[in-house]
Amino acid sequence: MRFAQLASLLAASVAFFSSDSDAATPAAWKTRTIYQIVTDRFGVASGVTPSSCAAGTNVYCGGTFQGIISKLDYIANMGFDAIWISPIVTNVDSPNAYHGYWAQDLYSINSHFGSASDLQALSNALHSRGMYLMIDVVANHMGPQVNGNSVNNNPSAYKPFNQPSQYHNFCTITNYNDQTNVEQCWLGSDQQSGLPDLNTENSVVYNGLYSWVKSLVGNYSVDGLRVDTVKHVRKDFWPGFNSNAGVYCTGEVLSGDPAYVSPYQQVMDGIINYPIFYPLTRAFQRPAQGFTEMKNMINTIRSQFKDPLLLTNFLENQDQPRFPSLTSDRALAKSAITYILTGDGIPIIYYGQEQSFNGGNDPYNREALWTSNYNTGSEMYVHISKVNKLRKFVKNLSTNNPITTPLTSVYDDSIAWVYRKAGMVVALSSGGSSAATQNLYINAASLPSGTLQDVISCKTISVPSSGTATIQLNGGQPAVYYPVSGLTGSGICGR
């Protein structure tokens, strides 16, 4: 009897985790909105007094998995249904390893962030809310040498790769036009501080990485992976890595050249969308830059990438200066963020964007979020929440889904750009907060007819069945319209 009960429980458990894993397919990720977290800088556990963690601090500040759990309401109430956390494995014994990218032992959890049980608790807490867990992983390298072992050609301190043959011989990357040089030399300027480059041509190494990522996903019920330094590993390594992970993977290929980046989507589900990041930033960091470069890049991406809707879009991350360090204009920031949340692809918002953090280059862009007191009334928190509320309301539509419908441009000039995605109409301005009121006269046939409501300001416009419709932009603020008839029960603007 006990055996039968145990077998029944095990079967139920397997069914639960199988269905959960099956749900987190690449297609399912298309409708998710990701909140990116540097674990050490997001939150401390309830009852723990956080450190001051002044701007530019380059050591551990005390953020933990339990700290994330304690602030899930803060994330979920902003409308996010997935989080991406920084790497979780044990790093080399250095206070500068707070970011997680300097692995020493792939099979143990970084104790600065908590225990394996704490990570599982975070996974469970997210899944209980219907949210996904994405973890950052590194397959290209380990952390800087431990006690001189790399210099001595004796990497015995690393786990599981502790043999010299499991690493490429030291050399520096000197020519980014030479792919072999990019893939087989070390990141860093010298052997002492460089990152030991894993020999992914070695069968022990690539099979070891495949086994590791499979166990990581299975042990912690992970729904997706962000993969670091993808261009630094041979392309034919990645299909096996992605398939062994068994979940959606989005890879970092740090280049704005779509011709260079797009082949990587042939070997991995998604790619971090650097090709759109650069023109997006240029379009909004100063007023009246226009949208021609952005629109051209969107068309190029469509022609070169396998599936643009699986690319992950961002305005800020741990490697780039925060957008408010480039401009203090909140209207420009709102339009840029609105594109991230409504354009083609999967949105990523970097922790602190909602508080208008303005740190520049690393490490100043990795501020402690607790210094903001988790202000849910901040201008950007409210703005992101409003746009995300529409995303969540429409994400399960089986037809005319705005999220999975590619955008179509319906109007643009030197300051404004309007595009449509099924029933959703987005108007962006690059005029900045000092821009005069602008009336945009748009062919009504290119818009949904009837009454549309801006989910940000709650103002409405009427679109006739023919003729011209008018969209008004005030003070450079963006607008996101949706048919009033489709908002019933959404809670948006009181509906």
Number of C-alpha atoms within 10 A of each C-alpha: 6 7 8 9 10 11 12 12 12 12 11 12 12 12 12 12 13 12 11 17 19 14 15 21 17 19 14 14 24 20 23 25 25 27 23 24 23 25 28 28 26 26 27 26 17 13 7 10 9 17 14 12 19 12 14 16 16 18 15 18 23 23 25 25 27 20 24 25 23 16 16 18 13 16 21 18 15 21 23 26 23 25 28 22 23 21 25 27 24 23 28 24 14 13 12 14 19 25 21 24 23 24 27 26 19 23 16 15 19 22 13 18 24 16 17 18 12 17 20 16 16 21 21 18 18 19 18 10 13 12 22 28 24 27 22 22 24 21 26 25 25 24 23 26 24 19 13 15 15 23 14 10 15 16 23 14 18 21 16 16 22 14 14 16 16 21 26 19 17 19 18 17 18 11 10 10 8 10 15 14 16 19 24 24 24 25 23 15 13 12 19 16 16 21 24 27 24 26 24 24 16 14 11 14 19 20 15 15 24 20 14 19 23 19 15 17 21 15 12 18 20 24 29 26 25 23 23 21 17 23 19 23 22 16 16 13 18 23 15 16 22 21 17 18 23 21 23 23 29 27 26 21 22 19 16 15 15 18 14 14 22 22 15 24 21 15 19 21 23 29 28 26 28 22 24 24 20 17 19 22 18 16 22 27 21 17 22 18 17 21 23 15 15 19 17 13 20 18 10 15 22 15 13 16 21 17 17 21 23 28 24 26 25 26 25 22 20 20 13 15 20 25 26 19 15 17 15 15 18 17 24 28 27 23 23 23 27 22 20 22 23 24 23 24 28 26 26 25 24 21 25 27 21 23 20 20 20 20 21 18 15 17 18 19 23 31 27 27 22 18 18 15 8 18 15 17 11 13 14 19 22 18 19 21 20 20 22 22 18 23 22 17 15 19 16 13 11 8 9 13 18 25 26 22 18 18 20 13 15 18 16 19 14 14 19 22 21 22 22 25 22 19 18 26 26 23 25 26 34 28 27 25 17 12 18 12 13 17 13 19 13 18 17 19 15 19 23 20 16 14 15 25 23 24 22 20 15 14 13 16 17 17 23 16 15 12 11 17 20 15 19 16 20 19 16 26 24 28 26 24 25 23 21 18 11 13 19 11 9 14 11 19 15 9 11
